[in-house]
């Protein structure tokens, strides 16, 4: 895979994750500083959660073989606060809400 193909692949995965979480949820938690790339040996999306006092970063990584995600919440210092494995796309918003204590929908 060329460098451009790799970049396009990572961006496609990140866009898919963003669509699955939903624009409204990102607005509610004050998500910003989005980054796509390889995290823990898998393509994924990382973003900052501005509205949370306990967690400052969330990293969502696609695990291709099972089509599930590993979702990691990180502190400001970059320490792992919690990690969840085997998360399906329809579970993402509820998990973010539970972990941050923030409502992600009306």
TANORBEL-V966037 format. One record per pair of residues at least 24 apart in sequence whose ideal C-beta (glycine too) atoms are under 7 Angstrom apart, sorted by the first residue. I is the first residue (numbers start at 1). J is the second residue. Records with the same first field share a line. If there is no record, write none. Layout:
I=J ; J
This chain:
9=43
10=36 ; 37 ; 43
11=36
13=43 ; 44 ; 62
14=45
17=44 ; 45 ; 60
18=45
20=89 ; 92
21=92 ; 93
22=93
24=105
25=93 ; 96 ; 104 ; 105
28=102 ; 103 ; 104
29=96 ; 100 ; 102 ; 104
40=70
49=100
51=102
52=100 ; 102
54=81
55=81 ; 99 ; 100
58=96
71=95
73=99
